[in-house]
Amino acid sequence: MEGFVHQVFAGLANGCIYGSVALALVMIYQATHHLNFAQGEMATFSTFIAWALVQQGWPYWGAFAATVAVSFAAGLLIQRLLLRQFERAPVLTNVNVFIGLLLIFNALSGWLFDHTVKSFPSPFAQESVLKTRWFTAHEMGSFLVMLAVLLALYVFFRFTSLGLAMRAAALNPESARLVGIRVSWMLAVGWGLAAAIGAVAGMMVAPVVFLDPNMMAGILLYGFAAALLGGVDNPFGAVAGGLIVGVLENLLGAYVIGTELKLTVALVLIVGTLTLMPAGLFGKRVVTRV
C-alpha cells in the first residue's frame, strides 16, 4: 500500500510539470486556436539560457527571472515578426510554421550549447523544509511554483484591463476590434506569456531529466495529453489534466505496462480523448448548426 501511495504522489509531482507545459499550450490555443508544436523546443532553449547565466555566476533566482523576461520578449517578437504574416493562413500552413520553429530551436540549442547532457541546478535544497515523506524538496517546490503561475494568470485575466482585452480578443476578435482592442498585439502578448510559462516548466523539469536539446520531446507529448484531457480552452483544466496524466502514467508504468512503455500512456490518452470527448473533461462544448 505504501508503494502505491508513493507512486500516486510521485505522479502528482510529474503532473505539475505536465500541467505547466499544458498551460503554455492552452495559452497559445486560446489566442490562435492552434497547438504550438514548437513549445517544447522553445522551453528547452530558454532553459539553456538559464543554464548559461548560472554558469556565468548569476544567482539561480536572478537567472530564473531574466530567463522568463527574455522568453516573454522572444515569444512576443516571434509573433510580431513571423507569425503575424500567417494569422489568416490555412491551418496546415500554421502547422508547417510551428514544425519549422521546432526544428530551428532544436538546431539552435545544439549549435550554441552542444548536444552533451548537462546537469541543471535545483533552487530547492534537498534537505529544506519543503521535503516531506512523499515529496522531495524539488517536487514540492515545483508544485508551489506551478500554483504561483496559475494564481498569477488568474489574477491577470480576471482583474487587469490587458487580461480582459486578451480574453475578448480570443473569444470574439471581430467584436474586440470594433471596441478598439488591438487583436494582433493581444495575440503577441499571448505568445509571450506562453513562452514565459514554457520557460518556467523547462527550468523545473531540467533538474530531474537533465538538460539536452531533446529534453522536452517526451514531456511535450504528456503536455499535449494533459491539455486535451483537461480541455484545450481551459487553463485550470490543463493543470488538472496534467495531474491526472502524471498519476496515470506512474501507476500504469509501475503496475501494468512497465516503465519502458510509459510514453504510450500519453499517446493512448491523446487518441482516446479526441475520439470519445474532444472537448476534454473541463472544456467548453461548442454546438453549431451545419
TORTIVEX-583986 format. One record per residue (C-alpha): residue in three letters; x, y, z. Coordinates in pm, 1 decimal. Each point is the difference from the previous one (the first is absolute). Layout:
BEGIN
(rec "ala"; (X; Y; Z))
...
! end
This chain:
BEGIN
(rec "met"; (0.0; 0.0; 0.0))
(rec "glu"; (282.7; 237.9; 83.0))
(rec "gly"; (152.6; -61.9; -342.5))
(rec "phe"; (-332.6; 84.9; -166.1))
(rec "val"; (-30.9; 326.0; 194.1))
(rec "his"; (358.6; 89.2; -89.6))
(rec "gln"; (-77.0; -54.2; -370.2))
(rec "val"; (-305.6; 225.5; 27.1))
(rec "phe"; (196.1; 283.0; 159.2))
(rec "ala"; (289.2; -41.8; -244.6))
(rec "gly"; (-258.3; 18.7; -279.7))
(rec "leu"; (-140.2; 323.3; 143.4))
(rec "ala"; (351.7; 143.8; 2.7))
(rec "asn"; (48.6; -92.8; -367.1))
(rec "gly"; (-347.4; 130.1; -73.0))
(rec "cys"; (103.8; 347.5; 116.4))
(rec "ile"; (251.7; 11.8; -286.0))
(rec "tyr"; (-248.3; -137.4; -252.9))
(rec "gly"; (-256.6; 250.2; 120.7))
(rec "ser"; (243.7; 287.7; -53.7))
(rec "val"; (68.5; -111.1; -357.5))
(rec "ala"; (-372.6; -50.5; -61.1))
(rec "leu"; (-66.4; 348.6; 136.8))
(rec "ala"; (240.9; 149.7; -254.1))
(rec "leu"; (-169.0; -196.0; -279.8))
(rec "val"; (-342.1; 123.0; 112.8))
(rec "met"; (123.4; 360.7; 0.8))
(rec "ile"; (93.1; -31.2; -368.4))
(rec "tyr"; (-320.3; -184.9; -87.1))
(rec "gln"; (-219.7; 261.6; 165.6))
(rec "ala"; (172.2; 274.5; -197.6))
(rec "thr"; (31.6; -169.4; -340.7))
(rec "his"; (-207.7; -322.0; 11.9))
(rec "his"; (313.2; -190.4; -100.5))
(rec "leu"; (224.3; -234.6; 199.5))
(rec "asn"; (364.0; 108.1; 9.9))
(rec "phe"; (213.5; -303.9; -84.9))
(rec "ala"; (315.3; 202.0; 71.4))
(rec "gln"; (-91.9; 66.8; 364.2))
(rec "gly"; (235.8; -264.1; 136.9))
(rec "glu"; (299.4; 113.6; -205.0))
(rec "met"; (-62.0; 362.8; 95.6))
(rec "ala"; (-9.1; -101.5; 367.8))
(rec "thr"; (323.2; -196.9; -43.0))
(rec "phe"; (176.2; 295.1; -161.1))
(rec "ser"; (-115.6; 224.9; 285.3))
(rec "thr"; (134.3; -249.9; 251.7))
(rec "phe"; (337.7; 6.5; -175.3))
(rec "ile"; (0.7; 378.3; 41.3))
(rec "ala"; (-59.2; -42.2; 374.9))
(rec "trp"; (277.6; -262.6; 15.7))
(rec "ala"; (242.7; 235.0; -176.4))
(rec "leu"; (-81.7; 282.3; 243.2))
(rec "val"; (52.9; -228.5; 300.6))
(rec "gln"; (333.9; -110.1; -146.0))
(rec "gln"; (96.1; 368.1; -21.2))
(rec "gly"; (-53.5; 34.7; 373.5))
(rec "trp"; (-353.8; 134.7; 12.5))
(rec "pro"; (-206.5; -101.1; 306.5))
(rec "tyr"; (-267.6; -253.3; -93.4))
(rec "trp"; (-302.9; 222.8; 53.7))
(rec "gly"; (166.1; 286.9; -183.7))
(rec "ala"; (62.0; -230.5; -296.9))
(rec "phe"; (-357.0; -129.6; 34.7))
(rec "ala"; (-152.9; 348.7; -16.8))
(rec "ala"; (224.9; 108.8; -288.2))
(rec "thr"; (-84.2; -314.9; -197.8))
(rec "val"; (-373.3; 47.8; 47.9))
(rec "ala"; (29.7; 362.4; -116.2))
(rec "val"; (212.2; -92.5; -304.1))
(rec "ser"; (-239.5; -283.0; -87.2))
(rec "phe"; (-299.3; 232.7; 17.9))
(rec "ala"; (171.4; 249.8; -229.2))
(rec "ala"; (104.7; -276.1; -240.9))
(rec "gly"; (-353.0; -142.3; -18.6))
(rec "leu"; (-141.6; 345.3; -66.0))
(rec "leu"; (257.4; 69.4; -273.2))
(rec "ile"; (-58.8; -336.6; -167.2))
(rec "gln"; (-367.2; 82.7; -33.3))
(rec "arg"; (55.2; 356.9; -121.0))
(rec "leu"; (280.1; -73.1; -246.9))
(rec "leu"; (-97.1; -344.7; -129.3))
(rec "leu"; (-336.0; -138.3; 100.3))
(rec "arg"; (-195.2; 317.8; -62.2))
(rec "gln"; (46.8; -68.0; -372.7))
(rec "phe"; (-198.9; -323.9; 39.2))
(rec "glu"; (-289.7; 114.8; 221.7))
(rec "arg"; (-252.4; -61.5; -278.8))
(rec "ala"; (185.2; -287.9; -164.2))
(rec "pro"; (-143.3; -356.1; -19.1))
(rec "val"; (49.4; -233.6; 295.3))
(rec "leu"; (258.5; -217.0; -176.7))
(rec "thr"; (208.4; 307.1; -80.3))
(rec "asn"; (17.0; 86.1; 369.7))
(rec "val"; (85.8; -361.4; 84.8))
(rec "asn"; (291.5; 15.7; -245.1))
(rec "val"; (118.9; 324.5; 158.4))
(rec "phe"; (-11.6; -153.4; 349.4))
(rec "ile"; (194.5; -305.2; -116.3))
(rec "gly"; (254.1; 233.6; -159.3))
(rec "leu"; (38.2; 183.5; 331.3))
(rec "leu"; (46.8; -335.2; 175.2))
(rec "leu"; (287.2; -91.1; -232.2))
(rec "ile"; (157.2; 345.8; 25.9))
(rec "phe"; (1.2; 10.8; 380.4))
(rec "asn"; (122.9; -359.5; 24.6))
(rec "ala"; (287.5; 75.8; -237.3))
(rec "leu"; (84.9; 325.8; 180.0))
(rec "ser"; (14.8; -178.6; 335.9))
(rec "gly"; (243.2; -257.8; -135.8))
(rec "trp"; (206.3; 256.4; -191.4))
(rec "leu"; (38.0; 254.5; 279.0))
(rec "phe"; (15.3; -231.4; 302.7))
(rec "asp"; (106.6; -334.8; -162.5))
(rec "his"; (-174.8; -335.3; 42.0))
(rec "thr"; (168.8; -122.4; 317.5))
(rec "val"; (-227.5; -71.9; 296.4))
(rec "lys"; (32.9; 266.1; 269.1))
(rec "ser"; (-108.9; 10.2; 362.3))
(rec "phe"; (-227.8; 284.5; 97.8))
(rec "pro"; (-16.7; 122.8; 360.5))
(rec "ser"; (-313.4; -11.4; 209.6))
(rec "pro"; (-81.3; 313.1; 199.8))
(rec "phe"; (-141.5; -210.4; 282.0))
(rec "ala"; (251.6; -148.2; 241.9))
(rec "gln"; (-36.5; -375.9; 34.6))
(rec "glu"; (-44.4; 13.9; 377.9))
(rec "ser"; (-206.7; 319.0; 18.0))
(rec "val"; (-332.4; 38.8; 180.0))
(rec "leu"; (-176.7; -76.0; -329.3))
(rec "lys"; (100.5; -364.9; 22.0))
(rec "thr"; (-277.6; -229.7; 123.5))
(rec "arg"; (-52.5; -370.5; 36.4))
(rec "trp"; (-152.7; -25.1; -347.7))
(rec "phe"; (160.6; 289.3; -190.3))
(rec "thr"; (360.8; 102.1; -50.6))
(rec "ala"; (78.5; 366.9; 53.2))
(rec "his"; (20.3; 56.4; -377.2))
(rec "glu"; (-334.8; -169.8; -63.6))
(rec "met"; (-173.8; 207.8; 265.8))
(rec "gly"; (173.6; 314.7; -122.6))
(rec "ser"; (-108.9; -69.7; -359.1))
(rec "phe"; (-357.3; -45.6; 121.3))
(rec "leu"; (7.9; 334.8; 180.9))
(rec "val"; (151.0; 173.6; -303.0))
(rec "met"; (-276.6; -137.4; -221.4))
(rec "leu"; (-266.3; 118.0; 243.9))
(rec "ala"; (159.5; 344.6; 5.6))
(rec "val"; (-3.6; 15.2; -382.0))
(rec "leu"; (-363.6; -111.0; -10.6))
(rec "leu"; (-102.7; 255.9; 264.3))
(rec "ala"; (187.7; 276.9; -182.8))
(rec "leu"; (-177.6; -89.1; -325.1))
(rec "tyr"; (-338.3; -2.3; 173.5))
(rec "val"; (59.4; 344.7; 146.6))
(rec "phe"; (132.4; 127.9; -333.5))
(rec "phe"; (-296.4; -120.3; -206.5))
(rec "arg"; (-262.3; 79.8; 260.3))
(rec "phe"; (102.6; 337.4; 139.7))
(rec "thr"; (220.5; 183.3; -253.8))
(rec "ser"; (-115.0; 194.4; -304.9))
(rec "leu"; (265.3; -165.6; -217.3))
(rec "gly"; (-111.2; -345.8; 111.1))
(rec "leu"; (-365.3; 82.0; -70.1))
(rec "ala"; (97.7; 135.5; -342.6))
(rec "met"; (186.6; -323.6; -76.6))
(rec "arg"; (-305.9; -204.5; 99.7))
(rec "ala"; (-221.9; 211.8; -222.3))
(rec "ala"; (241.5; -28.7; -292.7))
(rec "ala"; (9.3; -378.8; 37.5))
(rec "leu"; (-376.9; -43.9; 35.7))
(rec "asn"; (-117.9; 239.0; -271.1))
(rec "pro"; (276.8; 177.2; -194.0))
(rec "glu"; (-234.8; 184.9; -235.3))
(rec "ser"; (-201.6; 155.0; 283.0))
(rec "ala"; (321.9; 73.7; 189.1))
(rec "arg"; (129.5; 198.0; -297.3))
(rec "leu"; (-322.3; 202.7; -8.6))
(rec "val"; (56.6; 121.5; 357.5))
(rec "gly"; (360.5; 97.7; -67.2))
(rec "ile"; (192.8; -306.0; 120.4))
(rec "arg"; (313.8; -65.4; -203.7))
(rec "val"; (-56.5; -370.1; -54.6))
(rec "ser"; (332.9; -68.5; -167.3))
(rec "trp"; (185.7; 143.0; 299.1))
(rec "met"; (-213.4; -208.7; 234.5))
(rec "leu"; (112.8; -308.1; -193.2))
(rec "ala"; (360.2; 111.2; 39.9))
(rec "val"; (-40.6; 38.0; 377.8))
(rec "gly"; (-158.6; -346.2; 9.0))
(rec "trp"; (304.5; -144.4; -176.2))
(rec "gly"; (226.5; 180.3; 242.7))
(rec "leu"; (-185.6; -139.0; 302.0))
(rec "ala"; (7.6; -351.6; -144.6))
(rec "ala"; (374.2; 23.0; -62.4))
(rec "ala"; (55.5; 124.4; 356.2))
(rec "ile"; (-209.9; -281.5; 149.2))
(rec "gly"; (186.1; -252.0; -216.0))
(rec "ala"; (329.1; 137.1; 131.7))
(rec "val"; (-119.4; -54.0; 358.6))
(rec "ala"; (-98.4; -358.6; -85.2))
(rec "gly"; (338.8; -62.9; -161.1))
(rec "met"; (191.8; 130.7; 299.9))
(rec "met"; (-207.4; -212.8; 236.1))
(rec "val"; (41.9; -322.8; -199.3))
(rec "ala"; (370.8; 37.6; -89.7))
(rec "pro"; (130.9; -99.0; 347.3))
(rec "val"; (-197.3; -325.6; -29.9))
(rec "val"; (67.9; -114.1; -357.7))
(rec "phe"; (327.7; 190.0; -65.2))
(rec "leu"; (46.5; 257.6; -272.9))
(rec "asp"; (57.0; -75.4; -368.5))
(rec "pro"; (-156.4; 129.4; -325.9))
(rec "asn"; (-262.5; -277.9; -0.2))
(rec "met"; (-91.6; 33.1; 368.0))
(rec "met"; (-365.0; 93.9; -53.0))
(rec "ala"; (-85.2; -239.4; -285.8))
(rec "gly"; (-176.2; -260.8; 213.6))
(rec "ile"; (-128.7; 251.9; 252.3))
(rec "leu"; (-172.0; 195.9; -279.4))
(rec "leu"; (-204.2; -310.2; -83.3))
(rec "tyr"; (-114.6; -19.9; 360.2))
(rec "gly"; (-77.6; 371.3; -17.0))
(rec "phe"; (-214.2; -52.8; -310.9))
(rec "ala"; (-181.8; -285.1; 173.7))
(rec "ala"; (-59.9; 215.3; 308.9))
(rec "ala"; (-127.1; 296.7; -203.3))
(rec "leu"; (-240.0; -216.5; -201.2))
(rec "leu"; (-120.7; -198.1; 300.6))
(rec "gly"; (-65.2; 307.6; 214.9))
(rec "gly"; (-141.0; 209.9; -282.6))
(rec "val"; (217.4; 183.2; -247.5))
(rec "asp"; (-188.3; 326.4; 59.6))
(rec "asn"; (11.1; -16.8; 381.3))
(rec "pro"; (321.3; 99.3; 188.9))
(rec "phe"; (-114.6; -154.8; 328.1))
(rec "gly"; (-109.0; -312.5; -186.4))
(rec "ala"; (347.1; -25.6; -151.3))
(rec "val"; (157.9; -4.6; 345.8))
(rec "ala"; (-252.7; -257.3; 123.3))
(rec "gly"; (67.2; -205.3; -312.9))
(rec "gly"; (372.3; 14.0; 72.7))
(rec "leu"; (-51.0; -139.0; 350.5))
(rec "ile"; (-226.5; -277.6; -132.4))
(rec "val"; (246.4; -93.1; -274.0))
(rec "gly"; (288.6; -2.9; 246.8))
(rec "val"; (-178.4; -238.4; 238.1))
(rec "leu"; (-122.8; -229.2; -279.5))
(rec "glu"; (345.9; -13.5; -156.8))
(rec "asn"; (164.0; -98.3; 328.1))
(rec "leu"; (-258.5; -259.0; 104.4))
(rec "leu"; (-22.6; -168.2; -340.4))
(rec "gly"; (377.1; 6.9; -38.3))
(rec "ala"; (55.2; -154.3; 342.1))
(rec "tyr"; (-276.5; -263.2; 2.4))
(rec "val"; (-121.8; -66.3; -354.5))
(rec "ile"; (223.1; 75.4; -299.6))
(rec "gly"; (344.8; 63.5; 147.7))
(rec "thr"; (210.7; 313.7; 0.9))
(rec "glu"; (132.2; -55.4; -355.0))
(rec "leu"; (-347.5; 47.5; -150.8))
(rec "lys"; (-122.3; 290.9; 212.3))
(rec "leu"; (5.5; 238.2; -295.8))
(rec "thr"; (-275.4; -204.0; -163.6))
(rec "val"; (-231.5; 118.5; 279.8))
(rec "ala"; (16.5; 351.8; -144.2))
(rec "leu"; (-64.6; -123.3; -353.7))
(rec "val"; (-300.3; -209.6; 108.0))
(rec "leu"; (-142.3; 292.8; 198.9))
(rec "ile"; (37.2; 234.4; -299.4))
(rec "val"; (-175.1; -239.9; -237.4))
(rec "gly"; (-263.9; -100.0; 254.0))
(rec "thr"; (-83.3; 358.9; 97.2))
(rec "leu"; (-28.2; 116.7; -360.2))
(rec "thr"; (-222.4; -299.7; -79.1))
(rec "leu"; (-229.9; -14.0; 303.3))
(rec "met"; (-13.9; 355.5; 140.3))
(rec "pro"; (170.4; 255.4; -226.6))
(rec "ala"; (-85.0; 286.6; 236.7))
(rec "gly"; (184.0; -169.0; 289.0))
(rec "leu"; (-117.0; -25.3; 358.7))
(rec "phe"; (-33.6; 372.6; 65.6))
(rec "gly"; (-5.9; 150.4; -348.5))
(rec "lys"; (-285.2; 192.0; -153.4))
(rec "arg"; (-217.2; -203.4; -236.5))
(rec "val"; (-91.8; 199.1; -309.3))
(rec "val"; (-302.7; -105.5; -205.2))
(rec "thr"; (-54.5; 154.3; -344.1))
(rec "arg"; (-272.9; -48.9; -257.8))
(rec "val"; (129.2; -144.2; -329.3))
! end
